[in-house]
Amino acid sequence: MSVPSSVYNILVLTADTTIQKQVSQIFEDASITVARDTTTIQKESPKSNFDIVVVESRRDQGQTTEPEHYLDPSRTLFIKGSRAVLRKTLKMIHAMNASNYLHPNKAGDGSLESYLEVKMGEFVKGMRNGSARNLHPILLAAVERPLITSALKETRGNQIRAAELLGLNRNTLRKKIVDLHIPLKLTKTKGGS
């Protein structure tokens, strides 16, 4: 299983083919540039923007120029270490990916609808195994409560603006707040209305 990475631009600075292969397996759709050191990269594309840089630290020969010096550290993830450290780190990333830490949405398109479909599918499957009934109102309440709470937080507890944001009548919103036991004090911020 690979990380959805069609937009990643990755630089791998190592001669270790095992590390190169691990990066290719984890980020299979990414644009991967492999080099032994930074001099090759500086000559070819000195202003390249990389999302991820994997750097092997070597005691026997230092890097002529560290990639941190010519890449923007605020937009680049640097993974740096010895061969052993890099192999372990990449193995851990691969394991996290395989256990869905990096793929919370198996549907893969990243949309809220797909994410909810996966999560609700898991919930319904678990409830079916427990012989539950009346899932529709249970699921609606489970989704509606955090939605209303988020709208109230966003509007600093202003129920009129929250009702407008949600597309509800103010009285309907007030009834749902009561029915769903949404505490109003938690939604208001200091100095908010």
Buried (B, 14 or more C-beta within 10 A) or exposed (E): EBBBBEEBBBBBBBEEEEBBEBBBBBBBEBBBBBBEBBEEBBEEEEEBEBBBBBBBBBEEEEBEEBBBEEBEEEEBEBBBBEBEEBBEBBEEBBEBBEEEEBBEBEBEEEEEEBBBBBBBEEBEEEBEEEEEEEBEEEBEEBEBBEEBBBBBBEBBBBBEBBBBBBEBEEEEBBEBBEEBEBEEEEBBEEEEE
